[in-house]
Amino acid sequence: MDILDKTEALAEDLKHYFSTRVELIKLETLDKSSEIGAGVVSRIIVSIAAIFALLFLSVWAALYLSMTLGVPYIGFGIVGGFYTLIFLILLIGRKSVLEKPIRNGIISNAESGEKEEIHSDKDLYQTQNTET
């Protein structure tokens, strides 16, 4: 009966291990999704603040140029031309200027998360080995 007791104990240990592993995966998923959500929300808030600052600075620059040059609409034309030039540069070089750095950032962020997970698994394995 000693073998039967050991197999039952092993089965219980395996059930406990798998339930613990499932719980760990749930917690890691929750942690990663909350990290992503917080990052998205904070970037949206910063982007909104930056858009307002850019808007007010643009209106200020347009009014300043109009007053300096003495023509009421010329400042707005210059500022509008400046933004049109930026738009064309981004449109032409969007793959190298926008898409590639964004893609590389996403990949490096995902890789850093995988490295952390590998290190935590190694630490867990080492802890289990030292306990036995």
Sequence and secondary structure as in RCSB ss.txt:
>XXXX:A:sequence
MDILDKTEALAEDLKHYFSTRVELIKLETLDKSSEIGAGVVSRIIVSIAAIFALLFLSVWAALYLSMTLGVPYIG
FGIVGGFYTLIFLILLIGRKSVLEKPIRNGIISNAESGEKEEIHSDKDLYQTQNTET
>XXXX:A:secstr
 HHHHHHHHHHHHHHHHHHHHHHHHHHHHHHHHHHHHHHHHHHHHHHHHHHHHHHHHHHHHHHHHHHHHT TTHH
HHHHHHHHHHHHHHHHHTHIIIIIHHHHHHHHHHHHHHHHHHHHHHHHHHHHHHHH 
